[in-house]
Amino acid sequence: MLIVGLTGSIGMGKSTAARRFVENGIPVFDADAEVHRLYKGEAVPLIEDAFPGTTHDGHVDRGLLGQRLMGDKDALARLESIVHPLVQSARQEFLANHARAGAEMAVLEIPLLFEVGADSQVDVTIVISAPLEVQRDRVLSRPDMSEEKLDALLANQMPDAEKRKRADYVVETNRPVEESHAEIDRLIESLRGREGRVFSSRSGETNAS
């Protein structure tokens, strides 16, 4: 099974691109969605222990947690040490399930693909990209977003230019969505039939290549 790593900085259009893969019948693991699930489940007591007062009513208060993390790289690393292993476990289960079902390709939508070294666990990397001014306009139009929050988020992400250099493929989203979709469709067709190397369906594990 070919494993595709889909990534891009905040506001670049990853979710829209991921939906296009789903529309083409390709399963997608959404790392952000898994984190949201964990913040209402097994990660709650672990995060409360590490960051007292950031959870209530059985879920993590993302606003309070974000305030606790802002500008504190050590705190962010502590959170990642809790969440990343849980996400990785869910990701491996997702891949194993789809490999058993006979899927020829699966997509891992991981915002910090390069930052956490997960690019070694995929066969192909795709970066979704747009110019900086487009990115900022998109993100700042979101509720409860500010210049300060955006700058803090970007400080924890690899610059877009570096991601583009590392990518096998780059899809631009600063154009009509139909054009981006058409490029993704062509990319999917070019990847069909390609042999995957990093995932063993027998062991249910990815292996760094």
Secondary structure, 3 states (H helix, E strand, C coil): CEEEEEECCCCCCHHHHHHHHHHCCCCEEEHHHHHHHHCCCCHHHHHHHHCCCCEECCEECHHHHHHHHCCCHHHHHHHHHHHHHHHHHHHHHHHHHHHHCCCCEEEEECCCCCCCCHHHHCCEEEEEECCHHHHHHHHHCCCCCCHHHHHHHHHCCCCHHHHHHHCCEEEECCCCHHHHHHHHHHHHHHHCCCCCCCEECCCCEECCC
